[in-house]
Amino acid sequence: MEMKRDVPDTSHTVLMGGERPVPAGMLSFILSVTGHTTTLILRRQRLIFAFIICLMPVVIPLVISASSDLQFGEDGMKMFMQLTKRVHIEVLAPLLALFLATMLVGEDVETQTIHYMLTRPIPRTAWVVGRFIGYMLIAAIILSLSLVLTFFACVTLPNFAIGMETLTELARFEFIGFLALLAYGATTMMLGTISKRPIIYGIVFLYGWQRAASLVPGMVDFLTIVKYTTALIPAEATATQAVKTQEALLAFQKQVYLIGAGKAVVMLLLITAGLLGITIAAVRIREYSGSRAIG
Amino acid sequence: MTADSNVIIEAHELSKWFGEVVAVNNLHVQIKRGVTGLLGPNGAGKSTFIKLCLGLLRPSRGHIHVLGSSPRHNPAVLREMGYCPELDHFFDNMTGYEFVYALNRYWGMTKQDAEKFTEKACELVSMTDRMDDPIEEYSKGMRQRIKIAQALATNPDLLFLDEPMSGLDPQGREEMYTLIRRLGDAGYGVVVSSHILYEVERVTDNVVLLYNGTVLAHGRVKEIRDLIDEHPHTIKINTPEPRALAKAFVGDTAVMQLDFLPGGLVVRTKDPNACYQILNDVMLERRHPIHGVQCSDDNLQSVFEYLVG
């Protein structure tokens, strides 16, 4: 039952200069949150730590090139693809998501700054989406920079020439990295919103469950993100690991169900959208009283 | 529901419980425009009631209308409200200006409006000189003012100030009293929560008395004051010279009893205003060092017990 209300008395606005601000639309809300989120992330010390870790793969080809290129004759292109698959896509993308996306919502709940935002007329969807875009901007720049530097570091190795073909490979890996950041970011952000120990659950899922599921027979690995990112990677980059996995399992035979690149892209986008939807629903439904959410 | 346009908050059979803890219990209240004090001891349900008004919490039972509508997920109502929380929580590594500006953008203001209203709000709370300094460097009083600035910056119809005097020094309190009275005089609806009657009394004579999540009394402060006058008010003063300071109180008719503590003096009085005036004089003349003043709400507690029966 709604009460009837007269036109609000705005005579008090004279204290603030007699004017009232005009609220903007949904896009403006999202852009505001994105801007604020990038500012917050850029001012955090953990960003420097994440950045340093992401630059580490660049050193590997340089060290190999300087110390043993003639002896071992490492193939530059192969090295780039394997480094990108094993380090950038499978380790750094989840790590960046853990570092930057886990507390996108959770931190505001913990520090109770969420009260400032939720008492403003901002749609909660805009708040969650804006936060996520802010994370994506920073994480994508860091991962992309690391990939480009690794690419150029691999030029120092034999059999690697910068040309249209290799640049296309670089673009392909940049795209896969971007999709991985989307899916991993949505996962960790959701964990940070609905659970009290998101880092632990994040580590268990990203580095425990994904590894375990890839070894278990059957189609369990379809419940991982790495299944779809791997499907986008060229066979040259995945061949070595397949052998090692089999060796580790003492010739244990696992039937590998393949998935096409197109379906993998769609799946990664669906995972991102689905998990963001859960996060938005959780933020809408939950009540925020103290430093913990209720409901 | 009433159609009285002066009623800005209306709660009917409002209850909120968290598990087995009942924070607000079958509360009925109508709050009209102007400054209203929400008075009650810690745990009375003041902050929960404010959060229900702000739509941060969903009523477990009953309903609440703010400015004519249910506040939860209601942008039209949220646009008309400002909130200053009790505790100091800020975004990391920000200046006061950046803090207010960011929240103005969250409100949906354009960049130009956000800048303009941030500057105006900082000016209104006398923070213009310090607004570009990091919040980490602010005193408690400045933090409190910048929190009020963010609540005011959207030029709302209704302000919720949760324990705004908490932790402030005497000068900071005076400034806060002045600001709140000014807001009330300007026509803002202001709800101020506190557990100290004296604080509420300084800003309004309209008070809602909460205890155990229910409204014990709603009306003029004088009526509550009359009850309180039957119970002495206790003021604890931290000073290294308690005996010397006591001389300033001896002989004043307002003082009922003086007790000495290690490093302090306890004054029991039925007229706290007179005692605070003595304290102000002592401080202004710098006669004796005073490190802190605490006013106990023991007397208020005894009034609550009396009202509960």
HADDOCK unambig.tbl for C-alpha pairs under 7 A between the chains (distance, minus, plus):
assign (segid A and resid 2 and name CA) (segid B and resid 68 and name CA) 6.08 0.50 0.50
assign (segid A and resid 2 and name CA) (segid B and resid 69 and name CA) 5.59 0.50 0.50
assign (segid A and resid 3 and name CA) (segid B and resid 1 and name CA) 6.35 0.50 0.50
assign (segid A and resid 3 and name CA) (segid B and resid 2 and name CA) 6.74 0.50 0.50
assign (segid A and resid 3 and name CA) (segid B and resid 3 and name CA) 5.92 0.50 0.50
assign (segid A and resid 3 and name CA) (segid B and resid 68 and name CA) 4.63 0.50 0.50
assign (segid A and resid 3 and name CA) (segid B and resid 69 and name CA) 6.58 0.50 0.50
assign (segid A and resid 4 and name CA) (segid B and resid 3 and name CA) 5.76 0.50 0.50
assign (segid A and resid 4 and name CA) (segid B and resid 68 and name CA) 6.36 0.50 0.50
assign (segid A and resid 5 and name CA) (segid B and resid 5 and name CA) 5.61 0.50 0.50
assign (segid A and resid 5 and name CA) (segid B and resid 68 and name CA) 5.99 0.50 0.50
assign (segid A and resid 6 and name CA) (segid B and resid 5 and name CA) 6.05 0.50 0.50
assign (segid A and resid 11 and name CA) (segid B and resid 187 and name CA) 6.72 0.50 0.50
assign (segid A and resid 12 and name CA) (segid B and resid 186 and name CA) 4.65 0.50 0.50
assign (segid A and resid 12 and name CA) (segid B and resid 187 and name CA) 4.73 0.50 0.50
assign (segid A and resid 12 and name CA) (segid B and resid 188 and name CA) 5.82 0.50 0.50
assign (segid A and resid 13 and name CA) (segid B and resid 155 and name CA) 6.31 0.50 0.50
assign (segid A and resid 15 and name CA) (segid B and resid 186 and name CA) 6.93 0.50 0.50
assign (segid A and resid 16 and name CA) (segid B and resid 120 and name CA) 6.09 0.50 0.50
assign (segid A and resid 16 and name CA) (segid B and resid 121 and name CA) 6.89 0.50 0.50
assign (segid A and resid 16 and name CA) (segid B and resid 155 and name CA) 6.63 0.50 0.50
assign (segid A and resid 20 and name CA) (segid B and resid 155 and name CA) 6.16 0.50 0.50
assign (segid A and resid 21 and name CA) (segid B and resid 109 and name CA) 6.44 0.50 0.50
assign (segid A and resid 21 and name CA) (segid B and resid 113 and name CA) 6.43 0.50 0.50
assign (segid A and resid 21 and name CA) (segid B and resid 154 and name CA) 6.75 0.50 0.50
assign (segid A and resid 22 and name CA) (segid B and resid 109 and name CA) 6.29 0.50 0.50
assign (segid A and resid 23 and name CA) (segid B and resid 107 and name CA) 6.93 0.50 0.50
assign (segid A and resid 23 and name CA) (segid B and resid 108 and name CA) 4.70 0.50 0.50
assign (segid A and resid 23 and name CA) (segid B and resid 109 and name CA) 5.36 0.50 0.50
assign (segid A and resid 24 and name CA) (segid B and resid 108 and name CA) 4.88 0.50 0.50
assign (segid A and resid 24 and name CA) (segid B and resid 109 and name CA) 6.07 0.50 0.50
assign (segid A and resid 24 and name CA) (segid B and resid 110 and name CA) 6.92 0.50 0.50
assign (segid A and resid 28 and name CA) (segid B and resid 108 and name CA) 6.89 0.50 0.50
assign (segid A and resid 29 and name CA) (segid B and resid 106 and name CA) 6.44 0.50 0.50
assign (segid A and resid 29 and name CA) (segid B and resid 108 and name CA) 5.72 0.50 0.50
assign (segid A and resid 32 and name CA) (segid B and resid 105 and name CA) 5.71 0.50 0.50
assign (segid A and resid 32 and name CA) (segid B and resid 106 and name CA) 6.37 0.50 0.50
assign (segid A and resid 33 and name CA) (segid B and resid 106 and name CA) 6.65 0.50 0.50
assign (segid A and resid 36 and name CA) (segid B and resid 102 and name CA) 6.54 0.50 0.50
assign (segid A and resid 43 and name CA) (segid B and resid 93 and name CA) 6.88 0.50 0.50
assign (segid A and resid 111 and name CA) (segid B and resid 89 and name CA) 6.31 0.50 0.50
assign (segid A and resid 112 and name CA) (segid B and resid 89 and name CA) 6.31 0.50 0.50
assign (segid A and resid 113 and name CA) (segid B and resid 89 and name CA) 5.81 0.50 0.50
assign (segid A and resid 113 and name CA) (segid B and resid 90 and name CA) 6.16 0.50 0.50
assign (segid A and resid 113 and name CA) (segid B and resid 91 and name CA) 6.86 0.50 0.50
assign (segid A and resid 117 and name CA) (segid B and resid 106 and name CA) 6.63 0.50 0.50
assign (segid A and resid 119 and name CA) (segid B and resid 54 and name CA) 6.27 0.50 0.50
assign (segid A and resid 119 and name CA) (segid B and resid 78 and name CA) 6.11 0.50 0.50
assign (segid A and resid 120 and name CA) (segid B and resid 78 and name CA) 5.59 0.50 0.50
assign (segid A and resid 120 and name CA) (segid B and resid 79 and name CA) 6.48 0.50 0.50
assign (segid A and resid 120 and name CA) (segid B and resid 106 and name CA) 6.76 0.50 0.50
assign (segid A and resid 120 and name CA) (segid B and resid 107 and name CA) 5.24 0.50 0.50
assign (segid A and resid 121 and name CA) (segid B and resid 75 and name CA) 4.23 0.50 0.50
assign (segid A and resid 121 and name CA) (segid B and resid 78 and name CA) 5.13 0.50 0.50
assign (segid A and resid 121 and name CA) (segid B and resid 79 and name CA) 5.52 0.50 0.50
assign (segid A and resid 121 and name CA) (segid B and resid 107 and name CA) 5.78 0.50 0.50
assign (segid A and resid 122 and name CA) (segid B and resid 75 and name CA) 7.00 0.50 0.50
assign (segid A and resid 122 and name CA) (segid B and resid 106 and name CA) 6.27 0.50 0.50
assign (segid A and resid 122 and name CA) (segid B and resid 107 and name CA) 6.07 0.50 0.50
assign (segid A and resid 122 and name CA) (segid B and resid 108 and name CA) 6.94 0.50 0.50
assign (segid A and resid 287 and name CA) (segid B and resid 56 and name CA) 5.86 0.50 0.50
assign (segid A and resid 287 and name CA) (segid B and resid 57 and name CA) 5.17 0.50 0.50
assign (segid A and resid 287 and name CA) (segid B and resid 58 and name CA) 7.00 0.50 0.50
assign (segid A and resid 288 and name CA) (segid B and resid 56 and name CA) 5.76 0.50 0.50
assign (segid A and resid 288 and name CA) (segid B and resid 57 and name CA) 6.61 0.50 0.50
assign (segid A and resid 289 and name CA) (segid B and resid 56 and name CA) 6.77 0.50 0.50
assign (segid A and resid 289 and name CA) (segid B and resid 57 and name CA) 6.81 0.50 0.50
